[in-house]
C-alpha cells in the first residue's frame, strides 16, 4: 500500500507513524472509495495523530492515475485478506489455550494486576496474559521486558515443563547465552558465548534491547555493562538474566519484584566500595569517607 501511495506522490508515511494505524487506514479506504477532496481526507485524522490537518493535506497533494488506484485497491484487498487469516489463527490459538487451561484449572481470579496497560503492536486479538495464566498458573509478564506476546512465543519454544534443565544455568547454557569455557592446560582460552539459531534466544535478546531503555534494575544493569563492555555483550548478559527469571518463574513459581534502577545502582556502589576497602586493607591502608562540604565549612 505504501508503494502505491508513493507512486501517487502521496507521502502519507511522512505524517503518520504507521499507515496501517487508525488515521492511515481511514484515509486509504477513503481514497479507494473515490474520495479526492483534501479537506475530507485530512478530516479522517485521529485525535492522537501528532501531525496537524494542514500537514496531512500537504502530504496528500498528489495524482490519482487509474493504474496507481488499481494497485492500491489490490494491496488493500490483500491486506484485509491477511488480517482475516490472522484473526482466524488468533481464534484457533485462543481455543487451544482455553483447552489447556481447562486441564490445569488455575483460578483466573488469582491473576495479579497488569504491570502496564499499554497494548503492544501486532499482539493477538484475545487476552493472551489471562490465557497463559490459566495454563501456567504464573504471570510471566511481571518480568520486565516480557510482554504477553513474547511470553507466549517463549512458552511455545520452550514448553511449559522445564524439568529437562536441572537449573537456570543449564537452561541459559542451552540457549547459548552463558559464557563459554574453552580451557587448555588449565588456562582459559576463550569465554565467548556459542553461536545459536534458537528462536527463544533471539526473542530474549530482543527483550534485552527493549529493557535497556527502562528505569528498572535490569535496565540499569544493561546500561552499566554497555558503557563498560559494549552493547553486544550487554544484550547477551541481560538476555541471560531474563532467561534465568523466566526459568525460575515457570519452574519454581517465583514472583518477580523489580527493585528499581536506583536500588541496583546503590547495590553496585556498595559493592565497588567494599572491593576498594578490601584492596586498600590488603596494602595496609584504611579507606575513609571524605567529610561533607558543610562539615568542612564549619571546621
N, C-alpha and C positions, 0 to 999 in steps of 0.2 A: 504493500500500500504506500509506503514511504517513497519507493522508487517511482511509482505512478504519479504521486503528488509532485515530486521534484521535476518530472518531465513536464508537468503543467506549470512549473515555476511557482508552486505553492509551498512556501517554506514553513509549513506547519510545525516541523520538528524543531525549529528555532525558537518558538514561542511557548511550546508545551514540553514538559519533560518526557512524556510518553504519549505517542499518538494513539495508543490503544486505551488511554485513560478516558475519563468522562467527557472532557471537553473535546479531545481529538475525535472520538468515535461519533459524537453528535454532529460535528462539522463534516466528517467524511460521509456519514449517512445522508446528511442534507445535500451534499454535492451530488451523490449518486441519485438522490431523488429528483434532481433537476434544479436545485436552488443555486442561483448565481449572485444574488444581491449580497454585497459585502457586509452591510449592516445586519442583515438577517443571519448570515453565517457567524459573525462575531458575537451576536446575541446569545449564541449557544455556549458562551464562556461560562464555566463553572465558577462559583464564588471563591473556590480555593485556588484557582489559577492565578499565578503571580503576574502574568502578562496582562496589560490593560486591553480594553476593547479596541482602542486605536492601534495598538501594536499588532493585534491579531488581524485587523483589517489590512494593515500594510503587508503582512506576511501572506495574505490570501489573494493578493492582486496578481493574478497570472492569466493563463489562457485555458480555454475549455475545448480543445480539439477532440473530435469524436473518438479517435483511436486511443487517446490517453484516458478518456472517461470509460471506455470499454475495458482497458487494462485495470482501472481502479475498481470497476464493478466485479471483475473476475477475482481480484485479490480479496475484496471484501467478502465475497461468497465463500472463498476458500477459508478465510479467517473464521467466519461463522461456523463453517463445517467442522473445522478442527476444534473450535470451542465446544461444540455439541459433543464431539467424540471424547474430549477431555472430561466433560461433565458425566458422560456415561462411565468412564473409568473411575471417577470420584464416587459415583453411586455404588459401583461394584466393590471398590475398596472399603467404603463405609459399611456395606453389608458384611464383608469378610471380617472386619474388626469387631463388628457387633456380635458376630457368631463366636469369635474367640473370647470376647468379653463375657458372653453368657456362660462359657465354660469356667472361667476363673472366678466369676461372681464377686468382683470388687465393688464396694459400695461407692457410687458416684458422689454421694454427699461428703465423702472424706477428701475430695479433691481440694487442694489448697487454693487460695486466691491467686489469680494470674499475676505474674511478675510485671508484665506490660500488657496494655490493652490495644496496642497498635497492631493492625492486621498487616501481615507481611505480604509482599507481592508474590504472585504465582503459587499460592498455597491452595490446597484442596478446598472445595466449597463447603465442607462439613467441619464440625468441631473436632479437629484431629487431637487436640490436647485431652479432651474428655474421653475420646475413644481409646487413646493409648493408655490412659489411667485405668480404664476398665479392663484392659488386657494385662498391664504390668503391675498395677497397684501402687506405682510411684509416679511422681511428676518430674519428668526429665527436663522440662522447660524451666525449672528453678535454677538450673545451671546456666550461668551467663554465657551467651554465645550460641545456645542451643534453643532454637525456636521449635514450634510444633512440626513443621515440615522437615527440618533437619533431623529431629529426633525420630520421626517416622522412617526416614531413609536409613539412619544408622541401625535401627531395630531390624529393618528389612535386610541389611547387610550382615549383621552380627547375630541376629536371632534374639530370643528372649531368655534363653538359658546359657549363661556364660560360665558354667562349671567346667567346660573344657579347658579353661585357663585357671590354674590354681590361685593366681594372684593378679593384681593390676600390673605388676612388672611383666608377667608373661603375656598379658593382653597387649600392652604397649609394644613389646618386642615383636609380637605377631604382626602388628600394624606397621612395623619398621619405623617407629617414632622414638625408640630408645637408642641411646648411643651404642655404637658398635664396640667390639672388644677384640681387636686384632693384635695378638701378643706373640712375640717370638723371642725366646731366650729370656723370658721374664720382663721384657721391655714392651711397652705399649707402642705399637707402630701407628695405629690409627683408631680413632673413636668416632668416625663419621657414621651417620645412620645409613642403613642399607636402602637402596632404591626399591620402590614399591609401586605397583599399579593398582593397589587396593582402593576401591571407591570410598570405603569408610575412612581411610587415612586422608584422602583428598577432601572429604567433607569436613573432617576435623581441622585441617589446615585452613579451610575457608572460614570456619568459625573462629579460628585464632586471629585471622586478619581482621575480622569484624570486631572482635572484642578488644583489639588493641587500641581502639578509639574511645573506649568506655571508661567511666570513672569507677572502676572496680579493682579488686585485688589482682585479678588475672590481667586486667588492662595495664595496671602499674608494673606488673612483672614483665609483660611484653615490652613496654616502653623502655624499662631499665636495661633489659637484655639487648634490645635493638640498638640502643645507644652504645653499648659496650662491644657487642659481637656481630652486629649486623642484623638486618631484618629477616634474612633467610633462616638463620639459627633461632631467632626469636619466634618465628612462626612454628618451627618444628617443636621447640621446647614448650610453647604454650599449647600446641595441639596435643602434646603428650599429657600435660596436666588435665586438659579437658577430657581426654580419653580415660585417665585414671578416675576422674569424678564420675564419668558415665559408667564405668565398670562397677565402682563401689555403690553407686545409686541403684543400679539394676541388680547386682549380685547380693548386696548386703542391705538393701533398702535404706541407704544413707540419705539423710535430709541435708541438702547443701544450704548453708547460710553464708552469703558473701560478707566478709568483714569490712570491705571498703578499701579504696585506694590509700586513704590516709593511714589506716591501720597497718597495711602492708608496708608503706614507707617507714612507719615508726619501727616496725619489727626489723626491717632491713637496716635502719640506722643503729638500733641497739646491737644488732649482730656485728656490724662493722666496728662499732666502739668496743665491743667485747674482744674482738680479734686484735685491735690495736693495743688494748690494755695488756692482753696476754703476751703479745710480742714485745712491748716495752718492758714488761716484767722479766722476760727471758734475758734481756740485755742489762738488767739491774736498774731500770728506771721505773718511776711511778708516774702514770699519766693523770694529770689533774685538769679539771674544767676551768676555763678562764672565767674571771668574775664578770658580772653583768656591768653594762655601762653606768647604770645608776649607782651601783655599789662603788665603782671606780670614782665617780664624781663626788660621792660623799667622803671617801677616804682622801 
